[in-house]
């Protein structure tokens, strides 16, 4: 019986302690700057920043005030900017790894560029050839038009002229596109080469300054003429004795 009573007392004590531990007090500064607290969030704290305190009065949680539309818009813009910067940094790392794993030297980049340009140039020449043939066909059709001068053109000739105009435009566009593509390829590989040199610290053979020519040896100085010794003074005559 005593054991049961002790257990009941211990259980009630634990429940009381647990209930006390779960007590929360909500505090905020109202519109007049006064501290307002309560077991439940006071009406004066609605729409304002507030704190949650435990049964000992320590702050356990801080809740910010709801943002205005402008504040929310700024926060969303900042978040979007950070995400964009994070994606850009990840893409830059990916491009760096791809660059270093694809090329082992600047010459590899030059070789890849030349192969790409050669393929594009081949396609451009094919378009130029078809454009030349279309222009020749145009001259033939112009002669046909001259033959029918003053007469209505047959539908067949009209159709050939329309098809020829379309062909000329299509091939000219193809030539222009290939020319533009070649410029883009040159720029892209130039950027990749520059980036590669920055990452590896290697020097481009093309950009290395030429060695300065060796300077000609300086002419030997002319020998200084030896000084001529001064002539010895003539011996003095002895004084004449008086008699």
C-alpha positions in Angstrom: 0.0 0.0 0.0 2.8 2.3 0.9 4.5 1.5 -2.4 1.4 2.4 -4.4 1.1 5.7 -2.5 4.7 6.5 -3.2 4.3 5.8 -6.9 1.1 7.9 -7.1 2.9 10.8 -5.3 5.9 10.5 -7.7 3.7 10.4 -10.7 1.7 13.5 -9.6 5.0 15.3 -8.9 6.4 14.5 -12.4 3.2 15.6 -14.0 3.3 18.9 -12.1 6.9 19.4 -13.1 6.2 18.6 -16.7 3.3 21.0 -16.8 5.4 23.7 -15.3 8.1 23.0 -17.9 5.6 23.5 -20.7 4.4 26.9 -19.5 5.0 29.5 -22.2 4.9 33.3 -21.7 4.5 35.6 -24.7 5.9 39.1 -24.5 6.1 42.0 -26.9 6.3 45.8 -27.0 3.0 47.3 -27.8 2.3 50.4 -30.0 3.3 52.7 -27.0 6.6 50.8 -26.4 5.3 49.1 -23.2 6.2 45.5 -22.4 3.1 43.3 -22.6 3.1 39.6 -21.6 0.6 36.8 -21.1 0.1 33.0 -21.1 -1.4 33.4 -24.5 -0.4 35.9 -27.2 -1.9 39.2 -26.1 -4.0 41.1 -28.6 -1.5 44.0 -28.4 1.1 41.6 -29.8 -0.9 40.6 -32.9 1.1 41.7 -36.0 4.1 42.6 -34.0 7.4 40.9 -33.1 7.3 38.9 -29.9 9.2 36.5 -27.7 8.4 33.2 -26.2 9.8 32.7 -22.6 10.0 29.5 -20.5 8.8 29.1 -16.9 12.1 30.6 -15.7 11.8 33.7 -17.9 14.4 32.8 -20.4 13.7 33.6 -24.1 13.3 30.3 -26.0 12.0 31.7 -29.3 11.8 35.0 -31.1 9.2 35.6 -33.8 9.6 38.5 -36.3 6.8 40.8 -37.2 5.0 40.0 -40.4 6.6 41.7 -43.4 4.9 44.3 -45.4 4.4 43.8 -49.1 7.5 45.9 -50.0 9.6 44.1 -47.4 8.5 40.7 -48.6 9.2 41.8 -52.2 12.8 42.9 -51.2 13.4 39.6 -49.3 12.1 37.6 -52.3 14.4 39.6 -54.6 17.4 39.0 -52.4 16.7 35.3 -52.1 16.3 35.1 -55.9 19.6 37.0 -56.4 21.5 34.6 -54.0 20.1 31.6 -55.7 21.1 33.0 -59.1 24.6 33.7 -57.8 24.8 30.2 -56.3 23.8 28.6 -59.7 26.3 30.8 -61.5 29.1 29.7 -59.2 28.2 26.1 -59.6 28.1 26.5 -63.4 31.5 28.2 -63.3 32.9 25.3 -61.3 31.5 22.9 -63.8 33.0 24.8 -66.8 36.3 24.9 -65.0 36.4 21.1 -64.4 35.3 20.5 -68.0 38.0 22.8 -69.3 40.8 21.2 -67.4 39.6 17.6 -68.1 39.2 18.3 -71.9 42.6 20.0 -72.6 46.1 19.2 -71.4 47.8 22.1 -73.0 47.1 25.4 -74.9 48.0 23.5 -78.2 45.1 21.2 -77.6 42.7 24.2 -77.5 44.2 25.5 -80.8 43.8 22.1 -82.4 40.2 21.9 -81.4 39.5 25.4 -82.6 41.1 24.6 -86.0 39.1 21.4 -86.4 35.8 23.3 -85.7 36.7 26.1 -88.1 37.6 23.6 -90.8 34.3 21.9 -90.6 32.4 25.2 -90.7 34.5 26.5 -93.6 33.7 23.3 -95.5 29.9 23.9 -95.0 30.3 27.6 -96.0 32.1 26.7 -99.2 29.3 24.3 -100.1 26.7 27.1 -99.5 28.8 29.5 -101.6 28.9 27.0 -104.4 25.2 26.6 -104.4 24.8 30.3 -104.2 27.0 30.7 -107.3 24.9 28.1 -109.2 21.7 29.9 -108.1 23.0 33.3 -109.4 23.9 31.6 -112.7 20.4 30.3 -112.9 19.1 33.8 -112.2 20.9 35.1 -115.3 19.3 32.4 -117.5 15.9 33.3 -116.1 16.5 37.0 -116.8 17.3 36.1 -120.4 14.0 34.1 -120.5 12.2 37.2 -119.2 13.7 39.3 -121.9 12.6 36.8 -124.5 9.0 37.2 -123.3 9.3 41.0 -123.1 5.9 42.5 -123.9 4.2 39.2 -123.4 2.8 37.5 -120.3 5.3 35.2 -118.6 4.3 31.5 -118.6 3.5 30.2 -115.2 6.3 27.8 -115.4 8.8 30.6 -115.8 7.2 32.6 -113.0 7.5 29.5 -110.7 11.2 29.1 -111.6 11.9 32.7 -110.8 10.2 32.4 -107.4 12.1 29.3 -106.6 15.4 30.9 -107.7 14.8 33.9 -105.5 14.1 31.6 -102.5 17.2 29.6 -103.2 19.5 32.7 -103.5 18.2 34.0 -100.2 18.5 30.6 -98.5 22.1 30.1 -99.6 23.1 33.7 -98.8 21.6 33.3 -95.3 23.6 30.1 -95.0 26.8 31.7 -96.0 26.2 34.6 -93.5 25.3 32.2 -90.7 28.5 30.1 -91.3 30.6 33.3 -91.3 29.0 34.4 -88.0 29.5 31.0 -86.5 33.2 31.1 -87.3 33.6 34.4 -85.5 31.8 32.9 -82.5 34.0 29.9 -82.5 37.1 32.0 -82.6 35.9 34.1 -79.6 34.8 31.0 -77.7 38.1 29.3 -78.0 40.0 32.5 -77.3 38.1 32.8 -74.0 38.7 29.1 -73.2 42.4 29.5 -73.9 42.6 32.6 -71.7 40.7 30.9 -68.9 42.9 27.8 -69.2 46.1 29.9 -69.0 44.7 31.6 -65.9 43.9 28.4 -64.2 47.1 26.5 -65.0 49.5 29.4 -64.9 51.0 28.4 -68.2 52.4 30.9 -70.7 51.1 31.0 -74.2 53.9 30.4 -76.7 52.3 32.9 -79.1 52.3 35.6 -76.4 55.9 35.0 -75.2 58.1 38.0 -75.9 60.9 37.5 -78.4 64.4 37.3 -76.9 66.3 40.6 -77.3 69.3 40.3 -79.6 72.6 40.0 -77.8 74.3 43.4 -77.4 77.5 43.9 -79.5 80.6 43.9 -77.3 81.8 47.3 -76.4 84.8 48.6 -78.3 88.0 48.5 -76.3 89.1 51.9 -75.2 92.0 53.5 -77.1 95.3 53.1 -75.2 96.3 56.2 -73.4 99.6 57.6 -74.7 102.4 57.3 -72.3 103.5 60.6 -70.7 106.7 62.1 -72.0 109.2 62.6 -69.2 110.1 66.2 -68.6 113.6 67.2 -69.7 116.2 67.4 -66.9 117.2 71.0 -66.1 120.7 72.1 -67.3 123.4 72.1 -64.6 124.1 75.5 -63.1 127.4 77.2 -64.0 129.8 77.5 -61.1 130.2 81.0 -59.8 133.3 83.0 -60.9 135.9 83.5 -58.1 137.0 87.1 -57.5 140.6 87.7 -57.7 
